[in-house]
Amino acid sequence: MDLMGKVVIVTGASSGIGLATAKLLAKQGAKLVLVARSRDKLEKLAREIPGSIAIPTDMTKPLEIKKLVRQAKYHFRRVDVLINNAGQGYDAPIEKTNLERMQMIYNLSMVGPLVAMQEVIPLMRYQRGGAIVNVSSGTALMRLANNGAYSSIKKALAQLSLTAREELKKDNITVSVVYPYMTATDFEKNTLKNNVPLTEEKPPIPPDTAEFVAEKILEAIQTGEAEVFAHDWMKTMGRQGSALPDAP
Ligand SMILES: NC(=O)c1ccc[n+]([C@@H]2O[C@H](COP(=O)([O-])OP(=O)(O)OC[C@H]3O[C@@H](n4cnc5c(N)ncnc54)[C@H](OP(=O)(O)O)[C@@H]3O)[C@@H](O)[C@H]2O)c1
């Protein structure tokens, strides 16, 4: 898909991968609908990206998500691309996983994207096409200790997305999953934690930049590929089980 003049909703646009994606897509000529909870950050970004609009939304709240899509449609008269990127980590061993926290992460990373898809699909069908990109995680391909709740929800998001992809082929709507590897953003700082031992261990492969992952999201929109991995070696991770490969 050529992004010139296309209307793109980016959730989690106030920080990290979503912020880098909004800036990259603006350079491609897209009109951005900027979504997150932080009104000030979104409004500042909207001033930097001419023609974009900020719609502060809590992506755990279905009624707010419905209102967001209504407002985007009212403002731009169409929606061509939805990027479900908003997310938050949760580290805890299975034994200590807090149900309320897990439910919140589930609402944010599964229910929110589902509601957003349900809201844009009829519009995209009416427009005879569109693209949906859901940001999962490399952890969805691993069995990583202290990451069970988060990684299983991101795995569920991938399954939901690939099922939607099959259902929507006939409508010329592509649904893609992007799997970032560890990325240098505020994600780690914002990750909720329960009973996780502190570790100074460095990852065997250094983190990617948010701009690098934004390019992968752009690739997913442009190619309509089912699954886009930050790195080729991630494609076999599901079969390998838990381990990251040694540094190349
Ligand atoms: N960084 C990594 O290592 C990594 C690796 C794999 C996958 N990912 C995934 O990549 C995506 C982006 O993460 P990031 O690394 O850019 O992290 P980040 O810098 O912490 O950004 C997270 C974004 O999500 C938004 N957000 C959080 N809760 C929200 C809510 N309830 N409603 C609306 N927006 C909400 C935040 O904005 P507000 O706080 O303003 O609401 C922020 O814009 C996430 O889905 C994450 O799971 C990240």
The ligand as an SDF file (V2000), in Angstrom:
LIG
                    3D

 48 52  0  0  0  0  0  0  0  0999 V2000
   10.3710   -2.3460   23.7890 N   0  0  0  0  0  0  0  0  0  0  0  0
   10.4400   -3.6580   23.6860 C   0  0  0  0  0  0  0  0  0  0  0  0
   11.4570   -4.2900   24.0800 O   0  0  0  0  0  0  0  0  0  0  0  0
    9.3190   -4.4290   23.0320 C   0  0  0  0  0  0  0  0  0  0  0  0
    9.5780   -5.7390   22.6010 C   0  0  0  0  0  0  0  0  0  0  0  0
    8.5500   -6.4740   22.0070 C   0  0  0  0  0  0  0  0  0  0  0  0
    7.2920   -5.8940   21.8560 C   0  0  0  0  0  0  0  0  0  0  0  0
    7.0650   -4.6140   22.2930 N   0  0  0  0  0  0  0  0  0  0  0  0
    5.7190   -4.0640   22.0970 C   0  0  0  0  0  0  0  0  0  0  0  0
    5.8320   -2.8690   21.3550 O   0  0  0  0  0  0  0  0  0  0  0  0
    4.7200   -2.0100   21.6540 C   0  0  0  0  0  0  0  0  0  0  0  0
    5.2360   -0.6050   21.9190 C   0  0  0  0  0  0  0  0  0  0  0  0
    6.0300   -0.6160   23.1030 O   0  0  0  0  0  0  0  0  0  0  0  0
    7.2480    0.4070   23.3300 P   0  0  0  0  0  0  0  0  0  0  0  0
    8.4830   -0.3990   23.4020 O   0  0  0  0  0  0  0  0  0  0  0  0
    7.1610    1.5360   22.4130 O   0  0  0  0  0  0  0  0  0  0  0  0
    6.9240    0.8540   24.8480 O   0  0  0  0  0  0  0  0  0  0  0  0
    6.6510    2.2890   25.4990 P   0  0  0  0  0  0  0  0  0  0  0  0
    7.7390    3.2410   25.1110 O   0  0  0  0  0  0  0  0  0  0  0  0
    6.4210    2.0280   26.9520 O   0  0  0  0  0  0  0  0  0  0  0  0
    5.3080    2.7830   24.7930 O   0  0  0  0  0  0  0  0  0  0  0  0
    4.0630    2.2050   25.1000 C   0  0  0  0  0  0  0  0  0  0  0  0
    2.9700    3.0360   24.4570 C   0  0  0  0  0  0  0  0  0  0  0  0
    1.7090    2.4320   24.7690 O   0  0  0  0  0  0  0  0  0  0  0  0
    0.8490    3.4340   25.3030 C   0  0  0  0  0  0  0  0  0  0  0  0
   -0.0960    2.8520   26.2520 N   0  0  0  0  0  0  0  0  0  0  0  0
    0.1700    2.1110   27.3700 C   0  0  0  0  0  0  0  0  0  0  0  0
   -0.9610    1.8230   28.0000 N   0  0  0  0  0  0  0  0  0  0  0  0
   -1.9780    2.3930   27.2820 C   0  0  0  0  0  0  0  0  0  0  0  0
   -3.3780    2.4610   27.4430 C   0  0  0  0  0  0  0  0  0  0  0  0
   -4.0190    1.8800   28.4930 N   0  0  0  0  0  0  0  0  0  0  0  0
   -4.0980    3.1160   26.5100 N   0  0  0  0  0  0  0  0  0  0  0  0
   -3.4890    3.7270   25.4640 C   0  0  0  0  0  0  0  0  0  0  0  0
   -2.1650    3.6970   25.2510 N   0  0  0  0  0  0  0  0  0  0  0  0
   -1.4280    3.0470   26.1690 C   0  0  0  0  0  0  0  0  0  0  0  0
    1.7810    4.4390   25.9730 C   0  0  0  0  0  0  0  0  0  0  0  0
    1.1920    5.7230   26.0430 O   0  0  0  0  0  0  0  0  0  0  0  0
    0.5050    6.3830   27.3350 P   0  0  0  0  0  0  0  0  0  0  0  0
    1.2880    5.9700   28.5420 O   0  0  0  0  0  0  0  0  0  0  0  0
    0.5720    7.8340   27.0130 O   0  0  0  0  0  0  0  0  0  0  0  0
   -0.8910    5.8700   27.3490 O   0  0  0  0  0  0  0  0  0  0  0  0
    2.9270    4.4690   24.9790 C   0  0  0  0  0  0  0  0  0  0  0  0
    2.6440    5.3460   23.9260 O   0  0  0  0  0  0  0  0  0  0  0  0
    3.9870   -2.6490   22.8290 C   0  0  0  0  0  0  0  0  0  0  0  0
    2.8440   -3.3310   22.3630 O   0  0  0  0  0  0  0  0  0  0  0  0
    5.0090   -3.6510   23.3750 C   0  0  0  0  0  0  0  0  0  0  0  0
    4.3720   -4.7170   24.0150 O   0  0  0  0  0  0  0  0  0  0  0  0
    8.0470   -3.8680   22.8660 C   0  0  0  0  0  0  0  0  0  0  0  0
  1  2  1  0
  2  3  2  0
  2  4  1  0
  4  5  1  0
  4 48  2  0
  5  6  2  0
  6  7  1  0
  7  8  2  0
  8  9  1  0
  8 48  1  0
  9 10  1  0
  9 46  1  0
 10 11  1  0
 11 12  1  0
 11 44  1  0
 12 13  1  0
 13 14  1  0
 14 15  2  0
 14 16  1  0
 14 17  1  0
 17 18  1  0
 18 19  2  0
 18 20  1  0
 18 21  1  0
 21 22  1  0
 22 23  1  0
 23 24  1  0
 23 42  1  0
 24 25  1  0
 25 26  1  0
 25 36  1  0
 26 27  1  0
 26 35  1  0
 27 28  2  0
 28 29  1  0
 29 30  1  0
 29 35  2  0
 30 31  1  0
 30 32  2  0
 32 33  1  0
 33 34  2  0
 34 35  1  0
 36 37  1  0
 36 42  1  0
 37 38  1  0
 38 39  2  0
 38 40  1  0
 38 41  1  0
 42 43  1  0
 44 45  1  0
 44 46  1  0
 46 47  1  0
M  CHG  2   8   1  16  -1
M  END
$$$$
